Amino acid sequence: MGVGVLRFIVRRLLWLVPTVVLVTFIVYLALRVGFNPVASYKRANPRASKAKVQQYIAANGLYPGWGGYFRGYFKWLWQFVQGPDKWPRSIKGRAQVWPPLRYSIFNTLRLAGIASIVGIGFGLIIGIISSLRPGGVVDTFINTSAFIAGSIQPFVSGVILQLVFAVQLGWLPPTGVYPPGHQGFDLWEMVKHLILPVTAVAIQSIAGYARYMRASVLDVRSSDYLRTARAKGVSEFRVLTRHSVRNALLPVVTLLGLDLGAILGGLIISEAIFEYPGMGVFFLKASGNGDFPQLMPYMVIIVISVLLFNLLADLSYAVLDPRIRLD
């Protein structure tokens, strides 16, 4: 790792801290104003005494007035950085927030990770194949298919997949991670339950990355340095693999960084359709209950993931294009 890259990483990480504080404070304000945590607590616990309500207000720093917003935010932030054991408890049964949140993160990472590998991998390969003969039969077929697939929203493709492969054919389970009442780890059952949601999530990724990669490859194919390489006798295959694809990945990396950064919170619809217990379902339940202690850690984790993946996207530019100097 060069000195310039290391300096860039340190500088971006230093900026990461005030950025996270600013964004999470805005989220804190939005959740307090939008959900009214005290009213939500009273709805969830109608028999709670005044002492219990005051205890909840004190534990979460729900002080009144604008000054109370600042005091409450920094109280919450101090609890958050001390670790999950210090986080305020959920309004439902005073349960700890971290165990169900950790379970949801793991499930979403598993679903999103597999779907991303399938969607991005196949999308890039299909896009490269489509760019080999622009306007040809294969290119036209891929472009048309990608356009149609990209137009189908996950809530539509998810329902269609369930109706065909789960209800009509009975080949695959429609929802969940395991069958109801299942105990222990079973890889095959997990795989069967993942096939439909992974397919629904990957369809749009394949379509999007295929079209984006095709356009990017075609954009660099007429560059001067590629014409020079061909004039020197470099084979077309080597021009494609060593020059065209590498430079065509530059704009794709930006899209990739944004997609991966938002992946933890971006599967709400798909997880709801397949009743998959991930971050999306966690958010829907927490927001439905107005559970402020659950919503804040959820939002912070998403903010941090977006910022970190944007940093990785910037670093990948330097790897793909040596002309870029990070210092």
Secondary structure, 3 states (H helix, E strand, C coil): CCHHHHHHHHHHHHHHHHHHHHHHHHHHHHHHHHHCHHHHHHHHCCCCCHHHHHHHHHHHCCCCHHHHHHHHHHHHHHHHHCCHHHCCCCCCCCCCCHHHHHHHHHHHHHHHHHHHHHHHHHHHHHHHHHHHCCCCHHHHHHHHHHHHHHHCCHHHHHHHHHHHHHHHCCCCCCCCCCCCCCCCCCHHHHHHHHHHHHHHHHHHHHHHHHHHHHHHHHHHHCCHHHHHHHHCCCCHHHHHHHHHHHHHHHHHHHHHHHHHHCCCCCCHHHHHHCCCCCHHHHHHHHHHHCCHHHHHHHHHHHHHHHHHHHHHHHHHHHHHCCCCCCC
